[in-house]
Amino acid sequence: MKLLVIGGAGYIGSHVVQELLRAGHEVTVFDNFSSGLRRNLFPQADFIYGTILIPADIAAAFARGFDAFVHLAAFKAAGESMTAPEKYSVNNITGTLNIMNAAVTYGCRYMVFSSSAAVFGTPEYLPIDEAHPTHPDNYYGFTKREIERFMEWYDTLKGMRFASLRYFNAAGYDVTGVVCGLEQNPANLLPRIMEVAVGMRDSIHVFGTDYDTRDGTCIRDYVHVTDLAVAHVAALEYIVSHDASLTVNLGSENGISVKELIDAAHRITGTAIPSVDDERRPGDPACLYATSAYARKILGWEPRHSDVDTLVRSTWDVYRKARESCVVS
């Protein structure tokens, strides 16, 4: 298939492009490098520079004719979304509507959307499945849920089939070492731990050590980015072959604690990872993780690289090489 990957130079996007190319698809990346990197582009894929906030840019891209598209161009920092909701409204909601309207205009009927398990909010039960109520706790999660609603309407009114993939924390790097561009201004725990390991920061803060968990620290759902990329490919092939939309969770089903991640990083990097015990953050639940049972059933998908050692080792490989080549200072 001829595919447009919007946000394909980003951390997750570049891994998705890699798997789409491996599956034999013809790929074009659309990106403005607001968070993506030129070094994440593949020579086998075409590239269009543009922004989803300029309708003419995205319309010109779809005018080239595509069978389907993958949308990974949303802002994703939950904390920032609570202080700058207007930024998330414009980029995530208006930007997505620009994309969908251009797709409809040029007859592109299949959409894979990088959604989030943030649509669920505080869990009422664990692991979170697709039937769990959606009550987002932050504005980022709200924008993702609203986009899902828009997709549902466009499915009904315009015949646009979609796959909405809900997951928490993408982590790790391409285990083959091809994709190695560091995230810009990462907000997640594992890259911040790696920044300690390479000397970019002095320590990592642990927010809460008295939770009712196996070691007192929060447990979160980490899925290896390659596993997520494989799921994007499988979901695309499903909605095209079945001409039907799909909403599915992608989860580790167990979760990893903050302390377990820090301990693994210390063991694998051979570097001290100083941590500072801090107060709990308001609204932080003890445990968050999703089930992938439906994904296994409908897509034949399961996380193959999402164990803690692979997550940490593949990330360390990239940060270590960046340090050695003076990319990190």
C-alpha positions in Angstrom: 0.0 0.0 0.0 1.0 3.6 -0.5 1.0 5.2 3.0 1.4 8.6 4.5 3.0 8.7 8.0 2.3 12.0 9.7 4.8 12.6 12.4 7.0 9.9 10.9 10.3 11.5 11.9 9.4 11.4 15.6 10.4 8.8 18.2 7.4 6.5 17.7 6.9 7.5 14.1 10.3 6.5 12.9 9.9 3.0 14.4 6.5 2.7 12.7 8.0 3.7 9.4 10.7 1.1 9.9 8.1 -1.6 10.4 6.0 -0.5 7.5 9.0 -0.6 5.2 9.8 -4.0 6.5 6.3 -5.1 5.6 6.8 -4.0 2.0 4.7 -0.8 2.0 5.5 2.4 0.1 5.9 5.1 2.7 6.0 8.9 2.7 6.8 10.8 5.9 5.1 14.2 6.6 6.8 16.1 9.4 7.9 19.6 10.4 10.6 18.5 12.9 8.9 20.2 15.9 9.8 17.1 17.8 11.1 14.7 15.1 14.6 14.5 13.7 16.0 14.5 10.2 18.3 11.6 11.2 15.2 9.5 11.8 14.2 9.6 8.1 14.8 6.5 6.1 16.3 6.8 2.5 13.7 4.2 1.3 10.8 6.6 2.3 9.8 9.8 0.6 9.6 13.0 2.7 7.2 16.0 2.7 8.0 19.0 5.0 4.8 20.6 6.3 2.6 21.2 9.3 -0.8 19.8 10.2 -1.8 23.3 11.3 -1.7 24.7 7.7 -4.6 23.0 5.8 -2.9 23.7 2.5 0.2 21.8 3.6 -1.6 18.6 4.6 -4.0 18.9 1.6 -1.1 19.1 -0.8 0.3 15.9 0.8 -2.9 13.9 0.4 -3.2 15.2 -3.2 -0.4 12.8 -4.0 -2.8 9.9 -3.5 -2.5 7.5 -0.6 -4.3 4.3 0.3 -4.0 5.0 4.1 -2.3 7.1 6.7 -0.9 6.9 10.2 -1.3 9.9 12.5 1.4 10.4 15.2 1.6 14.2 15.2 -0.1 15.0 18.5 1.5 16.7 21.5 1.7 14.3 24.4 2.9 15.8 27.6 0.1 15.3 30.1 1.4 17.8 32.6 1.9 20.6 30.0 -1.6 20.0 28.7 -3.0 21.1 32.1 -1.2 24.4 31.9 -1.4 25.1 28.1 -4.8 23.5 27.0 -5.0 26.0 24.1 -1.8 24.5 22.6 -3.2 21.0 22.8 -6.6 22.1 21.4 -5.0 23.7 18.4 -2.5 21.0 17.6 -4.2 17.8 18.7 -7.8 18.6 17.8 -7.7 21.3 15.0 -4.6 19.6 13.5 -6.3 16.2 13.4 -9.5 17.7 11.8 -7.3 19.3 9.2 -5.8 15.8 8.5 -9.1 14.0 8.4 -10.7 16.6 6.2 -7.9 16.4 3.7 -8.0 12.6 3.7 -11.7 12.7 3.0 -11.2 15.2 0.2 -8.7 13.0 -1.6 -10.3 9.7 -1.0 -8.0 8.2 1.6 -10.3 6.0 3.7 -8.0 4.2 6.2 -6.5 5.9 9.3 -4.3 4.5 12.1 -4.3 6.8 15.1 -1.8 6.8 18.0 -4.3 7.2 20.8 -3.5 6.8 24.5 -4.6 4.9 27.6 -4.8 8.4 29.1 -8.4 8.4 27.8 -9.4 6.1 30.7 -8.3 8.3 33.6 -7.9 6.8 37.1 -8.5 3.1 36.8 -11.6 1.5 38.2 -10.1 -1.9 37.8 -6.8 -3.5 36.5 -5.7 -4.4 34.0 -7.6 -1.9 32.0 -9.5 -3.4 29.1 -11.4 -1.8 26.1 -14.7 -1.7 28.1 -13.2 0.4 30.9 -15.0 3.8 31.3 -13.3 6.8 29.7 -12.9 9.7 32.1 -9.6 11.4 31.3 -7.7 13.0 34.2 -5.8 15.4 32.0 -6.4 17.6 29.0 -4.1 15.5 26.8 -6.2 12.4 27.4 -9.3 14.5 26.7 -8.0 15.5 23.3 -7.3 11.9 22.4 -10.8 10.8 23.4 -12.4 13.6 21.5 -10.4 12.6 18.4 -11.7 9.1 18.8 -15.2 10.5 18.8 -14.5 12.5 15.6 -13.2 9.3 14.0 -16.3 7.4 15.0 -18.5 10.1 13.3 -16.3 10.2 10.2 -16.6 6.4 10.0 -20.4 6.7 10.1 -20.7 9.7 7.8 -17.7 9.4 5.4 -16.8 5.7 5.5 -13.4 6.4 6.9 -12.2 3.3 8.7 -9.9 3.8 11.6 -7.7 1.9 14.1 -7.3 3.7 17.5 -4.4 2.2 19.4 -4.5 3.0 23.2 -1.3 2.6 25.1 0.5 4.3 28.0 4.3 4.6 27.9 6.3 3.8 24.7 9.8 3.0 25.7 13.0 1.4 24.4 14.7 1.8 21.0 15.0 -0.3 17.9 16.9 -3.4 19.0 18.7 -3.6 15.6 20.2 -0.1 16.3 19.0 1.5 13.1 16.7 4.1 14.7 18.8 6.0 17.2 17.7 9.6 17.3 17.2 10.8 20.9 13.8 12.2 21.8 13.8 16.0 22.2 12.9 17.1 25.7 11.7 13.7 26.9 9.2 13.7 29.7 9.0 10.0 30.5 10.9 8.2 33.2 13.3 5.9 31.3 14.9 8.6 29.1 15.3 10.7 32.2 17.1 7.9 34.0 19.3 7.6 30.9 20.1 11.3 31.2 21.4 10.6 34.7 23.4 7.6 33.4 25.2 9.8 30.8 25.7 12.8 33.1 23.0 15.1 31.7 21.3 15.4 35.1 22.4 14.7 38.6 19.6 12.5 39.9 16.1 11.2 39.3 13.1 12.1 41.5 10.9 9.3 42.8 7.5 10.7 43.5 6.1 8.6 46.3 7.7 5.5 48.0 4.8 4.4 50.2 2.3 3.2 47.6 0.5 -0.2 48.1 2.7 -1.9 45.5 5.4 -4.5 45.6 8.2 -2.0 46.4 6.2 1.1 47.4 6.8 3.0 44.1 4.3 3.5 41.3 3.8 0.8 38.7 3.4 1.9 35.1 2.8 0.2 31.8 5.8 0.3 29.5 5.6 -1.2 26.0 8.6 -1.4 23.7 8.3 1.0 20.8 9.1 -1.7 18.3 6.2 -3.8 19.7 4.0 -0.7 19.3 5.2 -0.2 15.7 4.4 -3.8 14.8 0.9 -3.2 16.2 0.4 -0.2 14.0 1.2 -2.4 10.9 -1.1 -5.2 12.1 -3.9 -2.7 12.8 -3.6 -1.1 9.4 -3.8 -4.5 7.7 -6.8 -5.4 9.8 -8.9 -2.4 9.0 -8.1 -2.6 5.3 -8.7 -6.3 5.0 -11.9 -6.2 7.0 -13.1 -2.7 5.9 -14.0 -2.1 9.6 -12.8 0.2 12.3 -11.0 -1.0 15.5 -10.2 0.3 18.9 -7.7 -1.7 20.9 -5.5 -1.5 24.0 -1.8 -2.3 23.8 -0.5 -3.2 27.2 2.2 -5.0 29.1 -0.4 -6.5 31.4 1.9 -6.4 34.4 3.7 -3.0 34.6 7.1 -2.1 35.9 7.7 -0.1 39.1 9.8 3.1 39.3 12.3 1.3 41.5 12.5 -1.7 39.2 13.3 0.6 36.3 16.0 2.4 38.2 17.5 -0.8 39.5 17.6 -2.3 36.1 19.3 0.8 34.7 22.0 0.6 37.4 22.6 -3.0 36.7 22.7 -2.7 32.9 24.6 0.6 32.6 27.0 -0.1 35.4 26.5 3.4 36.5 25.1 4.8 39.7 21.6 6.3 39.3 21.1 8.6 42.3 17.5 9.1 43.2 15.7 11.6 45.4 12.6 10.4 47.3 9.9 13.0 46.9 6.3 13.6 47.9 3.5 11.9 45.9 2.2 13.9 43.0 -1.5 14.8 43.1 -3.6 12.5 41.0 -0.9 9.8 40.6 -2.5 6.3 41.0 -0.5 3.5 42.5 -0.8 1.3 39.4 -1.6 1.8 35.7 -1.4 -1.0 33.2 -3.6 -2.3 30.4 -4.4 -5.7 29.0 -3.6 -6.8 25.5 -6.0 -9.8 25.4 -8.1 -8.2 22.7 -5.1 -7.3 20.6 -3.9 -10.9 20.8 -7.2 -12.2 19.7 -8.0 -9.7 16.9 -4.5 -8.9 15.6 -2.4 -11.8 16.8 -0.2 -9.2 18.6 1.7 -9.5 21.8 4.6 -7.5 23.3 7.8 -9.4 22.5 10.4 -6.8 23.5 8.7 -5.2 26.5 10.6 -6.9 29.4 12.4 -4.5 31.6 15.9 -5.6 30.5 15.2 -5.1 26.8 13.6 -1.7 27.4 16.5 -0.5 29.4 19.3 -2.1 27.3 18.0 -0.8 24.0 17.6 2.7 25.4 21.1 2.6 27.0 22.7 1.5 23.7 21.4 4.7 22.1 22.3 7.0 24.9 25.7 5.4 25.3 26.5 5.8 21.6 25.3 9.4 21.6 27.5 10.2 24.6 30.5 8.6 22.9 29.9 10.5 19.7 29.4 13.8 21.7 25.8 14.1 20.6 24.9 14.2 24.3 27.0 16.6 26.4 
